[in-house]
């Protein structure tokens, strides 16, 4: 995300907790044809989704994650 490159990923619930259709190019479960199609879409429109993922990268970086964990620990004390 932080590199500003298009992302091709499998369509899993754990991935969808972080990103959606507007953020990445999803490949379906039907194997190599789906992955190839997602890669082709990413190559054809490489900047279509990268601006949003760059913003998301700030939310999910290690420093932000550590802050969330610290806030959780503090709230539980």
Backbone bond lengths (Angstrom), bond angles and torsions (degrees), N, CA, C in turn:
res aa  C-N    CA-C-N  psi(-1)  N-CA   C-N-CA  omega(-1)  CA-C   N-CA-C  phi
1 X - - - 1.442 - - 1.517 111.25 -
2 X 1.318 116.24 -49.09 1.459 120.98 -174.52 1.524 112.47 -68.14
3 X 1.324 117.66 -18.37 1.456 120.88 179.75 1.525 111.82 -78.48
4 X 1.328 116.99 -12.32 1.459 119.95 179.86 1.515 113.85 73.64
5 X 1.299 116.41 24.74 1.463 121.93 179.29 1.526 109.49 -104.34
6 X 1.332 117.93 151.84 1.465 119.46 176.87 1.525 110.47 -62.30
7 X 1.317 115.43 145.94 1.463 121.34 -178.20 1.523 109.18 -113.93
8 X 1.331 115.47 128.17 1.461 122.81 172.27 1.518 105.54 -111.79
9 X 1.331 116.36 126.83 1.456 120.47 -177.31 1.521 110.28 -144.60
10 X 1.313 115.17 160.69 1.457 119.46 175.37 1.527 109.19 -74.89
11 X 1.291 115.38 152.51 1.466 121.92 -177.04 1.525 109.35 -87.22
12 X 1.329 115.19 87.91 1.461 122.12 -179.44 1.523 109.94 -118.62
13 X 1.333 117.95 148.95 1.468 120.31 178.39 1.528 113.03 -56.78
14 X 1.318 117.67 -38.13 1.468 120.13 -179.55 1.527 111.83 -66.05
15 X 1.318 117.51 -32.64 1.467 121.22 177.03 1.521 109.67 -73.44
16 X 1.327 116.77 -39.34 1.464 121.09 -179.01 1.531 112.38 -68.33
17 X 1.324 118.20 -15.01 1.465 120.48 173.56 1.527 110.75 -67.32
18 X 1.328 116.18 -24.58 1.462 121.90 -176.10 1.524 111.95 -103.94
19 X 1.326 117.65 -44.01 1.464 122.40 -174.77 1.524 110.88 -130.54
20 X 1.324 115.20 162.75 1.459 121.45 177.92 1.520 111.17 -130.08
21 X 1.329 115.87 -171.25 1.464 121.83 -178.31 1.521 112.71 -58.94
22 X 1.328 116.88 -29.86 1.463 120.17 -179.08 1.527 112.43 -78.09
23 X 1.333 117.47 -8.21 1.465 121.55 -175.19 1.525 114.01 -105.30
24 X 1.322 117.09 -39.03 1.466 121.27 -172.32 1.524 110.25 -136.26
25 X 1.311 114.88 170.07 1.463 121.77 174.99 1.521 107.36 -99.81
26 X 1.328 116.11 111.84 1.460 120.42 -177.68 1.520 111.20 -87.34
27 X 1.327 115.25 140.83 1.459 122.88 172.29 1.520 106.99 -107.50
28 X 1.309 116.48 134.54 1.455 121.69 -179.41 1.514 112.42 -78.78
29 X 1.313 116.00 -179.57 1.467 121.13 -175.07 1.526 114.71 -81.06
30 X 1.329 117.39 1.96 1.460 119.22 -173.13 1.527 114.13 -87.99
31 X 1.305 117.28 22.53 1.457 121.01 169.57 1.506 116.54 88.98
32 X 1.316 114.24 -149.97 1.455 121.39 -169.66 1.524 114.02 -63.33
33 X 1.318 118.30 -32.41 1.470 120.20 179.71 1.526 110.76 -63.70
34 X 1.303 117.12 -40.20 1.450 121.24 179.25 1.528 111.46 -68.92
35 X 1.319 116.22 -41.17 1.464 120.12 178.37 1.526 109.86 -65.08
36 X 1.312 116.67 -43.27 1.470 120.63 178.45 1.526 110.79 -61.30
37 X 1.328 117.00 -40.52 1.462 120.67 178.25 1.512 112.39 -64.26
38 X 1.322 117.01 -41.89 1.465 121.27 178.54 1.528 110.81 -65.50
39 X 1.321 116.77 -40.52 1.468 120.47 177.40 1.521 110.26 -64.47
40 X 1.325 117.25 -42.48 1.471 120.87 178.70 1.519 110.95 -61.44
41 X 1.337 118.01 -41.07 1.473 121.13 177.65 1.525 110.71 -64.97
42 X 1.319 116.28 -40.13 1.474 120.35 179.40 1.528 111.06 -65.47
43 X 1.322 117.49 -39.30 1.463 121.22 178.83 1.523 110.72 -69.23
44 X 1.324 116.67 -39.32 1.465 120.93 -178.24 1.527 112.62 -69.09
45 X 1.318 116.81 -32.98 1.476 121.04 -178.05 1.526 109.65 -133.89
46 X 1.338 118.22 65.51 1.461 120.27 -172.20 1.526 114.91 -64.93
47 X 1.318 118.20 -25.80 1.464 120.04 -176.52 1.519 113.11 -98.98
48 X 1.313 116.78 1.30 1.464 121.15 -176.18 1.523 112.40 -59.91
49 X 1.302 117.40 -37.45 1.463 120.40 -171.91 1.528 113.46 -120.87
50 X 1.321 118.61 -2.65 1.463 119.80 -172.24 1.523 113.85 -72.99
51 X 1.327 119.38 -31.87 1.473 119.88 -179.16 1.524 110.48 -61.57
52 X 1.316 116.60 -42.78 1.463 119.92 -179.77 1.528 111.32 -68.63
53 X 1.331 117.50 -39.22 1.460 118.87 -179.27 1.527 111.64 -70.03
54 X 1.335 117.21 -29.63 1.471 118.81 174.56 1.518 110.42 -62.51
55 X 1.333 117.19 -40.04 1.465 120.62 177.01 1.529 111.00 -67.38
56 X 1.322 116.94 -40.35 1.465 120.51 178.03 1.526 111.43 -64.13
57 X 1.324 117.04 -32.73 1.462 120.53 -179.45 1.525 110.84 -60.39
58 X 1.318 117.11 -33.71 1.457 119.99 178.11 1.526 111.40 -66.90
59 X 1.327 115.93 -34.17 1.465 120.61 179.28 1.525 111.48 -72.31
60 X 1.316 117.34 -32.88 1.461 121.15 -173.01 1.523 113.41 -108.35
61 X 1.341 118.72 16.56 1.461 118.77 178.71 1.534 109.89 -74.65
62 X 1.331 117.23 170.96 1.463 120.88 -174.51 1.518 111.89 -65.51
63 X 1.324 117.50 -36.78 1.462 119.87 -179.99 1.526 110.90 -65.19
64 X 1.325 116.65 -43.43 1.464 120.45 178.15 1.525 110.55 -65.10
65 X 1.315 116.66 -41.15 1.465 120.90 179.14 1.524 110.98 -62.61
66 X 1.327 116.98 -42.98 1.468 120.47 178.49 1.525 110.40 -62.36
67 X 1.337 116.82 -38.31 1.464 120.31 177.31 1.518 112.11 -63.41
68 X 1.331 116.98 -39.41 1.460 121.42 177.94 1.526 110.92 -65.08
69 X 1.303 116.73 -41.56 1.468 120.69 179.28 1.522 110.25 -65.89
70 X 1.315 116.40 -43.78 1.463 120.89 178.72 1.526 111.26 -61.96
71 X 1.313 117.03 -41.98 1.466 121.15 178.41 1.528 110.20 -63.04
72 X 1.324 117.34 -40.31 1.464 121.70 178.66 1.527 110.23 -63.57
73 X 1.320 117.19 -45.70 1.462 121.19 -179.55 1.513 110.47 -63.24
74 X 1.309 116.53 -42.51 1.471 121.64 179.69 1.526 110.32 -63.69
75 X 1.325 117.57 -41.13 1.459 121.69 -179.73 1.530 111.85 -66.88
76 X 1.317 116.83 -29.73 1.472 120.82 -179.35 1.522 113.05 -83.58
77 X 1.313 117.32 -11.78 1.473 120.57 -177.92 1.496 112.02 -78.63
